[in-house]
Amino acid sequence: MTPESSSTPDTNHLNSDDAVYRTLLESTRAIPWKIDWATKRFAYIGPQIEALLGWRADSWVGVEDWAMRMHPEDRDDVVNFCVSQSQAGVDHEADYRALTKDNGYVWIRDVVHVVRNGQGEVEALVGFMFDITERKKTEEKLLALQKELEALSFKDGLTNIANRRQFDASLELEWESARSNGLSLSVLLLDIDFFKQYNDLYGHIQGDGCIVDIARTLSLAVDSPRDLVARFGGEEFVILLPQTGLPVALKVAERCQRLIRKQAIAHAQSPHGQCVTVSIGVGAVAPGAHSRPSDFIEAVDRQLYAAKKNGRNRIEAVQGSA
């Protein structure tokens, strides 16, 4: 082998390798790209980009094109993150919505590798863009389903108002809020009078209907969005009134009874006008440092018991101590 022949590069072999690599890169669904760090210009981007986003490969000139073809809501965070990571020489990934030429968008995951020169300086960025739109849609559906299930877990299946779990969670939050701000809160416990007799006379299906009707009526008796009407269990209901003292709570209780009387749900075995009525226990408290919600609820429950013991279709109230 002569010196001349030994120093001549095998051009055909190199070109062949380049062609193979390019074919491999351009046949994958991932979109390869390379950016020269000094000029911030694309040295290469796969032609698959046009099929995905509608923009021709030769229209991707510099990083400005990449940034401006990103959804405005994602742009600042993603660009700042990618630039800072690249400057630090750290490989990274970023998910964002890339704008399509027809004004739609596709979810992209950019996987970025930082290339350094012999002196350890950043020389280029190479990476792949992956279309993760279907994955994002699945994640969004799962998130929506999770939220729906969470909402259902705080909702009574029969009446569609809040359930006991929601009431307990809300009471805990409102209790701490009232304690921190030196405010009062009130609770109403309500029980449908002679409900066992109602079920025995009219049947459980109509009994369920009665519970639903009472739930709807009680929901009309509150004013504030923070007020909570919940099914406490069986034929019992509870109303939580944040930032409310006893006088206003008593007015709400009276309104509940008035609205239920106006409904005039027939109950032939009720001594109170042969209509469905409710007994109500009412309590108000300004929570102190050592007071507990459970003690307060027990005090209100005792008032409900007194209302039932004293003839039903009545209101009994207590002002709780701090």
C-alpha positions, 0 to 999 in steps of 0.5 A: 500500500503506497503512502498516497493510497493509505492517506486517502479517505474511503469517501464511498464508505463514508457517504454510504454510512451517512446515507444509512444513518440518515435513512434510519433517522428519517424512517423513525416516528421520532423527529431528529434535530441538531442545533449549532450552539454558537449560532443557535441555528438548526444544522438539521431537522428530520423531514418528518416534522412537516407531516406532524406540524405542517412546517417544512423542514427548511423553514426551521432556521433557528431557535426563534422558529422553535420558540415561536412555534410553541403554544404561548402558554408554554413558551416562556417556561419551556424556553427558559428551562431548556436554555438554562439546562443547555447552558449548564451542559445538562441533558434534559426533557421538556413537554410542550404544545407545538403549534401546527401550521393550520393553527392547531397544536400537538403535544411534543416531548423534546429529549435533548442531549448536550454535545461538548467539544474537547475543552468541555464547552457546549458545542451543539444540541442534538435530540428527538421530538416525540409526538405524545398527543395521544398519551396526553389525551389519555392522561387528561381523561384519567385526570378528569375521571379521577376528579369525577370519582373524587367528586362522587366520593363527596356526594350522596348517591341518592340525593346528589347533595354532599355526603357525610364525608364532605360535611366532615371535611368542610367542618374541619376547614371551617372550624379552623378558619373560625378559630383563626379569625375569631368568628362563629359558625353554626350547624343544623341537624335535621331529622324527618319526623316519623320516617319509619312510619312513612316507609311502612305506609308508603314503601321504601321507593316513595321513602327515597323520593321523600328524602330526595324532595327534602334534600332539594328543599333544604338546599333552597334554604341557604344563601351563601355559597359557603353554606353546605347542605349534606345528608348526614345518614338515613333520614338525617340532614346537616347544614353547615353555616360558616361565619354565622351566629345563633340568631341567623342560624335560627332563621335558617332553621325556621325557613327550612320548616316553612319550606317543607310545610309548603311542600305539603308531602302527605304523611297520613300517620303524622300528627302534624297536619298529616304532612311530612315535617322535620325536627331540628337541632341548632348550635352556634359556636366560636371555636376556642383553642381547645374546643373540638368539632366532635364535641360541638356536633354532639351538643347539637345532636342533643338539641335534635334529640330534645326536639324529637322528645318534646313532640317533633316538628320543632327547633331546639338550640344551644349556644356552644362555649369556646 
